[in-house]
């Protein structure tokens, strides 16, 4: 089968990474230092992020303190 630009994109794209929402439920703004850069989450704001971020020590610390909660995407 010859790949044209139309069917190549359809065959090659795969969604492998899962994501979730991190919600800031604290009374302060939170700045996360992620491998991809700084991510600021304001009070009451939620951001969509890849599931691998849950394993980062800084994210785990905020989750344990109750400053961040996880919501399903």
C-alpha positions as CSV (number, residue, x, y, z in Angstrom):
1,X,0.0,0.0,0.0
2,X,1.5,3.3,-1.0
3,X,1.3,6.0,1.6
4,X,-0.1,9.2,0.6
5,X,-0.1,12.2,3.0
6,X,-3.8,11.5,3.8
7,X,-3.5,7.9,4.9
8,X,0.0,8.2,6.3
9,X,-1.3,10.6,9.0
10,X,-4.2,8.4,9.8
11,X,-2.0,5.4,10.2
12,X,1.0,7.0,12.1
13,X,-0.7,9.0,14.8
14,X,-1.3,7.1,18.1
15,X,-2.4,8.5,21.4
16,X,-0.2,6.7,23.9
17,X,0.1,9.1,26.8
18,X,-2.7,9.5,29.2
19,X,-3.5,12.7,31.0
20,X,-5.3,14.1,34.0
21,X,-6.1,17.4,35.6
22,X,-4.2,18.9,38.5
23,X,-6.4,21.3,40.5
24,X,-5.0,23.8,43.0
25,X,-7.3,23.7,46.0
26,X,-5.0,25.7,48.3
27,X,-5.2,29.4,49.1
28,X,-1.9,30.2,47.3
29,X,-0.5,30.0,43.8
30,X,1.7,27.0,43.1
31,X,4.7,27.0,40.8
32,X,5.8,23.5,39.7
33,X,9.3,23.0,38.3
34,X,8.7,20.4,35.6
35,X,11.3,19.0,33.3
36,X,9.6,20.9,30.5
37,X,9.8,24.2,32.4
38,X,7.9,26.2,35.0
39,X,4.2,25.6,35.4
40,X,2.2,28.1,37.5
41,X,-1.2,26.9,38.8
42,X,-3.2,29.7,40.3
43,X,-5.7,29.3,43.2
44,X,-8.7,27.3,42.0
45,X,-7.2,26.7,38.6
46,X,-6.8,23.3,37.0
47,X,-4.4,22.3,34.3
48,X,-4.2,19.2,32.1
49,X,-1.0,17.4,32.3
50,X,0.5,14.0,31.3
51,X,0.2,11.2,33.8
52,X,4.0,10.8,34.1
53,X,4.0,14.1,36.0
54,X,2.3,12.4,39.0
55,X,5.6,10.6,39.7
56,X,7.6,13.8,40.2
57,X,8.6,14.4,43.8
58,X,7.4,18.0,43.8
59,X,4.0,17.0,42.5
60,X,3.7,14.2,45.0
61,X,4.6,16.6,47.8
62,X,1.8,19.0,46.9
63,X,-0.6,16.0,46.6
64,X,0.3,14.7,50.0
65,X,-0.1,18.2,51.6
66,X,-3.6,18.5,50.0
67,X,-2.7,21.6,48.0
68,X,-3.3,19.8,44.7
69,X,-5.9,17.2,43.8
70,X,-6.2,14.9,40.7
71,X,-9.3,15.0,38.5
72,X,-9.8,12.6,35.6
73,X,-9.5,14.0,32.1
